[in-house]
Amino acid sequence: MEKITLKVAGMSCNHCVNTIQGNVGKLEGVSQVKVDLKEGKVNVEYDASKISLDKIKETIDDQGYDIA
């Protein structure tokens, strides 16, 4: 399993947390997603043989958030 912490801009409330955790969490190969709203970070644990980091980033971007 790979672990990555992404700096994500534009998150401001629990709706943002639920949106990111819900959409990234349902991707095949993602085992854990934790959003730290205060720090503006998203921690993701995933299986790199099943999903690429680019796909995870694209999913976050598609929800309207910017990855730094």
C-alpha positions, 0 to 999 in steps of 0.5 A: 500500500502507498500512502500520500498526503496531498495539499488541497486548497478550497476546502472550508466545511464538512461538506467538503470533507464528505465530498472528498472522502466519499468520492475518493473513498469509492475508487477501486484501490483506495483503502483509506481517505482522511481529510484534515480540514484545518491543515488543508490536507488529504491523506490517502492510502491506496494500492498503486497496482489498482489505481494511479495517483493521477486518478486520485488527484483528478477525482479531487480536482473534478470536485472543484478543489485545487491540489497544490 
